[in-house]
Structure formats: structure tokens, C-alpha cells
Amino acid sequence: MRAKVHVFLKPGVLDVQGKAVENALHGLGWSGVEGVRVGKTIEFDLKASDAAAAEAEVKQMCEKLLANTVIESYRVELA
């Protein structure tokens, strides 16, 4: 099973990298761009018996390692 985890800073947490990208886009002429947030995507293969078990396992991975849940949120996709 293929797992994809999307990790982003929670709303209200200053995204310095997102702000830098936003400013660069403005400098290149895209002045209508606002609220840029930069995140990360982590993809991996996972051996699991069923989708529910896989999702539970990936969520444990997120809580322990893949996301800093104090300042980040995450979303899991399985295929």
C-alpha cells in the first residue's frame, strides 16, 4: 500500500518560508497571491493487511516522528 502524508504548519503559526515565497511571487509580478503556506509531502510503501490498519499505523508515525503536532497538522492518503 502506498502512503502519502501532507504536513503543514497550523494556522496562526508564522510560515517564514511561505512568506518568502509570497514576496518572491509579488516581486515577479503576481501581486494577487496571498497566504502562501509551504509544507512537505512524505511518500512511502507500507505493508498492511487493510486500509484501516494502514491508516492507524501511518497516523502513529505522524504523531511520533513525521509531524511536530504542536505546530503542524497532517493529512494521510492511502492508495
N, C-alpha and C positions, 0 to 999 in steps of 0.2 A: 504494500500500500504506500502511496506517495503522500507525504505530509508537507504542507506549506504553512508556515507561521508568519504572520504580518505583525510587526511590533512598531508602535508609535508612542511618542510622548503623550501623556494625558493632557486633556485641555487645561489650560492655565499654567502649564509648565513651559517656561521660556525655551523655544526651539531656536538656538543660535544659528545652527546650520540652515534651518528653514528660512530664517530672516536674511541670511547671507545670499541664499538662492533668490529670494524675493527681490532683494536690492539689485542683484545682478540682472534679473529679468527686466526690472524697471530701467536699468541702465542700457539695456539692449532694445528698448522701445516698447516693451509690453507693460504699459503703465496700469492696465486693468487687472493685473494679477494681485491677489491679496490672500493672506492667511496661509502661506506656504508652510507645510509641515514635512519634514524629512523623516523617513522611518527605515526599517530594514526588513528584508524577507529572508527567511531561513527555510530551505527545502531539503528534505531527506527521505530516504526509503525506510519503511518501518515494517517489520514482521509482526502482524497482529491477527488474531483469529476472526475479529469482526470490527466493524466501523466504530461501534460504541466503545469497545475496549481500546482501540487505537486512539480515539479522541481523548479518552480519560488519561491514557499514558502520555500523550503529547501535552495535555494541559499540566500534568505533573512536571514535565520537562520545563515548561514555560515558567511555572511557579518557582522552580528550584534553580534554573540556570538561564534560560533563553530570554527572559524579560525581567527587568527590575520593576516589580509590581508596585513599588512605592510611587514611581514617576512614569511608568509605562503601562500601556494596555496592549493586549494582543488579540488576534483573531486566528483561528485554526481552520484550515481547509484540508479535506482528505479526498484523494482521488484513487 
